[in-house]
Amino acid sequence: MYCLIKEWPNKMATLMTEDGVVLWTFSDVEEARKVWQDWCSLQNGRIANQINYLSKSDPST
């Protein structure tokens, strides 16, 4: 599974699938990354540990 972490201007971060399905929103990027890593470790290597970080949103959009 390939996931993205989107950081928002207020520093919150959303963990989502590559096709835009929101899995959860966290208080910051580090918390989102930790949850993703923990979930991957529970899968016992059955999934690819792939994640990408999106830059902060432009508040004008």
N, C-alpha and C positions, 0 to 999 in steps of 0.2 A: 504494500500500500504506500502511496506517495501522499504526503500531507504538507500543508503550508501553515506557517504561523504569520498572521497579519497583525502588526503592531499599530495601534490607533494613536491619535494625537494625545489622548489622555493617559498614555502608557499601558492601557489594557491591551491584551493580546488574544486573538481568536485562532483556535486550532481548527483547520478546515481541510476537507479533501481537495484534491486538485481540480475537481469539477465544481467547487464552490459550496459544497454542503458543510454547514457550520456544525462542528462537533461539540465545541464548548468555548466559552470566553473566560479568560483568566485575568487576574489582577496585573500581571506583567509577563513579558516574554520568557523569563527564566522559569516561571511556574508552568507555562505551557510546554516548554521544552522538557522539563522534568517529567511531567505527566506522560508525554509522548514516549520518552525513553523508558519509563516504568512499564507502560503498556506493551512496548516492543519486547522488553525482557520477559514479560509474562507469556508471550507467544512462542517462546522457545525456538527462535530462529525461523519460524514458519513464514515470516513476512520480511520483506526488505525494509531495513531501517532507513527510509529515505524521507528527508524533510527539507524544506526550503523556507527562508525568511523573506517576507515582503517588507518593503520599507514602510515607514509611517505614512498614513493617509494624508493627502493634501487637504487641509481644512476647508479650502474653497470649493471642493468637489462634493 
